[in-house]
Amino acid sequence: MLFLDLPAELVSKILVYAVLSRGIKRAFRLRLVCKRFSEDIQPAVFESRLLDSVYTYKLVSTWCIQNDHGASKFWHSYLVYRVRNKNLKPPQRRYLDIGLLAKRVCEETGADLGPTIETLCWPALQQGTNPVCDYTLEHHPPRTDLELLCAAAYLNLIPLAERLLQDGHSPHSNGHLLPSPMELAALAGNAQMLEIFQDHMAEMEGVGSDRGVIFIDHWRGKDRKVGPASIRGAAMRGDIAMVRLAVYPPSRAEPLSTDFIGEAFGNVDRYSSIGHPLSWAQNCTRDAGVYNYLESFFSEPSSLSLALAKPSPLSLALAKHARLGNLEMVRYLLDSGADIRGLSSRVGNPLVEACRRCHEDIVDLLLERGADPNFDADDDSDGDEEITQGSNPLATAAASGSLAIVRKLLRHGADLCHEHMGIEVGCLALNSAVHLEHTEMVKFLVAAGVKLSINGEAILQSALSQGLDSMVEVLRGEGTRVS
């Protein structure tokens, strides 16, 4: 009997054990084996519960403004699965608490539990997939009513929110699981809810404009109609009308004024405690119109920052949006004067960042605009390995598993013989392809001219030691031997 002819339940159990023995990364490569595996590996990974211990901050912290090729949807699906199966051992407090929150919402509204869990798992994605959250929930006082206010803000449950406000809960406070109600109301586009929160807040008085980045501590916990979180939520949504509502509450003392917290429009210092919330919000949007609107508050154009020996907001943003996969923002920033090389190796080269996240359309645009396919931070990094690691486009693209981008870079002049940290880029790319078990890329790189005579034996030995049998076969087929 063939393996795939076994009963479906038995095949699923075998795949779960395969996941446990191979680990998450190698398990997902099994999807390439056949269509059946492609469909069945994800449920097996979920059932293994190996994902419970993965630290996802860098993966999902910008879920609502990034093009991550389905990664956020994957983590959302896993969070929904774990909340619905919260009693699976070992138990995790965060899954239990999200489920209890959803249940309370349903008791208040009569909604169905399943769709409510699915909806709430989006704003809870960052904390719900973070193992550290369990420690917070277990060692800090519960914030159950505040979490309910957060949920009400996101779901636009106005009567519930008004009742919780009367009970004394602040819409500026973060829950353990969810961001603040002000941020979530703005993120969800619930304008009436945001106005209710603003009406509930007293006018903010006596805020100075001292230089520094202390605005978060300076503003946290204060009653105020305007706050960083609501501006940030509106910017993440990419809705300029919501941004205006967050910046200019209708219930403020002078509703016709265009001043922002006492600073004249167009005269805000971006590096002050008043300007920093606007800069922060700029950093959280992928909408060029919102970015440009927030820019109009500042006295100093972002294009002048570099000339004034300050970090260039444009170059910082370019590297970030190249990494996040926001094509239109990358185009807008390039048209606005951002340096295509990036600010420095410490900030990140836009082409390298796009290669790292496999954004083919952004790689195309950057190469079209003249990005260097042989960029190497090693030239100005003073030997700092943390800076130089993986900072060549070709080596990065290979390590990310994108043969399509490797081909593009070579067509635009990437040099396989270029040395990065003393090793030819072609050898670094080949080594990555082997450890990814990417047969097609290995064969392509060898055919493109990577010299197996230089590091081929070391790569083969590494493949042998890690049990990468298919790669051993490919390398030996190309004539590599261990002496």
Buried (B, 14 or more C-beta within 10 A) or exposed (E): EEEEEEEEEEBBBBBBEBBBEBEBEBBBBBBEEEEBBEEBBBBBBBBBBBBBEEEBEEBBEBBBBBBBEEBBEBBBBBBBBBBBEBEBEEEBBBBBBBBBBBEBBBEBBEBEBEEBBBBBBBBBBBBBBBEEBBEBBEEEEEBEBBBBBBBBBBBBBBEBBBBBBEEEBBBBBBBBBBBBBBBBBBBBBBBEBBBBBBEBBEEBEEBEBEEEBEBEEBBBEBBBBBBBBBBBBBBBBBBBEBBEBBBBBEEBEEEEEEEBBBBEBEEBBBBBBBBBBBBBBBBBBBBBEBBEBBBEBBEBBBBEBBEEEEBBBBBBBBBBBBBBBBBEBBBBBBEBBBBBBBBBBEBBBBBBBBBBBBBBEBBBBBBEBEBBBBBBBBEEBEEEEEBBBBBBBBBBBBBBBBBEBBBBBBEBEBBBEBBBBEEBBBBBBBBBBBBBBBBEBBBBBBEBEBBBEBBBBEBBBBBBEBEBEEBBEBBEEBEBEEE
